[in-house]
Amino acid sequence: MGTSQPKTITEPARETQVMMEADVVVVGGGTTGPFAAISAGRRGKKVVMIERFGSLGGNLTLGLNTKPSGALLGGLPLEIWNLARTVDGAGKDYMATTKTGGVTIASPCDPEIMKILLTRLCVDAGVQILFETMVSKPVIEDGAVIGVIVEGKAGRQFIAAKTVIDCSADGDIAAQANVPFVMGAGDEDITMQPASMYFTMSNVDVKRLADWARTTDDVPARAIPENEEDLDYGLWLTGFNKTLKQYQDDTGIVLQRDNITLKTAAGIMYVNGTRVLGVNVFDPLQFSQAVVECYQQIEAVTECLRQRVPGFENAKIMQIAPMLGVRETRHIKGEYVLTGEDVFGGKHFEDSICADASAVDIHDPKGADVDFRGMVPYEIPYRCLVPLDVEQLLVAGRCISADHDAHSRSRNMPACMATGQAAGIAAAIAIEKGVTVREVPVAEIQQALRDIKMPLFAEDVV
């Protein structure tokens, strides 16, 4: 018997109202989009940023991730973090020890303060934010993106743009513009890093936890501040493998991870202890089931922590992220595909738009232990932001043109912020020069980045 075809309906043709016209439309206000929007707005461009939730920051804030997996080296990312520090919304950078050595990490932020700061800087830059609005599709004319269709409480509308920057994380706009892409590693096996969901806990005795962590060999990756006053933002612990295994052996309860990560931000304990393998986030049923499964896992992990980890005896679930943490989906194909060899070996690119010192952070697609380690800085060329086969579209964030191995570094927040920043500047300069974003003089993008003290090359990182 043949496979049955899905049922369809026919929608009548209709005219769509033009909501507004912009120089630059940024799709997505998560960890990447605000950096693109602010950067273009500060150059005097009319920018519209479209965000499906009611606040900015995405996985950084709503997702409760809070911590870049690496140092913030300059430019707008460091500016915002330093601003957060002035209002006790972030702590000091710290050196985390891992199995393979040390890695410098920017401290977590307070996600609520970060929502405020990102919004404030967007407004100050003249960015028009559209909250609670979904982008349905790009509109293409003569091979170039001329704007996007949006859906909101006012219905279906069109926003015109000279350039669109896809900061959707999943490359949604690029994919709908028929840009080629690869899912995960591009083979037929389970190839994408798993999804998860952060949660926070209250009533944790953080000092007791830190004192225990110093004496155990079950937390091989760690940052434990010497001063008690630094515990509010400075405690980071990854491991607990033996503890988790023993708990499962004793109780028969199956946990889904070999390890968990704990960290503090604003005195609150953040827990990364869930994992869903092989979920297709583009399938609404699979996506929804992954959320349900994360809730079930959170209950089990919480009970394990209470029973087996000192300091958690009286702890309670405080908050669960209202979004699934998705690590990997589409890799858009651009003018250059960044490879694992490039990011592990520190290949030099003349058109680099940032140096990045993010850690290698691989959550194995088949469920093995997490590979987290520091490495030498690497460079991301502008060509990775320029997709094939369509004009006036840039991509930024974890969907840039990179393979599965390179993605283990380029998906991290410092790189997402930096590529967003570069895309916003590139879009603005292209408008100023009267050229396409594919033809924009990279030297002028680089000079603009130097002006805000963003390191461009690995050798610039001290």
Secondary structure, DSSP 8 states (H G I E B T S, - for coil): ----------------EEEEEEEEEEE--SSSHHHHHHHHHTTT--EEEE-SSSSS-GGGTTT-----SS---SHHHHHHHHHHHHTTSB---EEEEETTEEEEE---B-HHHHHHHHHHHHHHTT-EEE-S-EEEEEEEETTEEEEEEEEETTEEEEEEEEEEEE-SSS-HHHHHTT--EEETTSSSS--S--BB--EEEES--HHHHHHHHHH-SS--EEE--SSGGGHHHH-EEEE-HHHHHHHHHHH----S-S-EEEEEETTEEEEE---B-S--TTSHHHHHHHHHHHHHHHHHHHHHHHHHSTT-TT-EEEEE-SS-B----EEE-BSS-B-HHHHHHT---TTEEEEE---EEE--TTS---EEE----EEEEGGGGSBTT-BSEEE-STTSSB-TTTHHHHTSHHHHHHHHHHHHHHHHHHHHHT--TTTS-HHHHHHHHHHTT---SGGG--
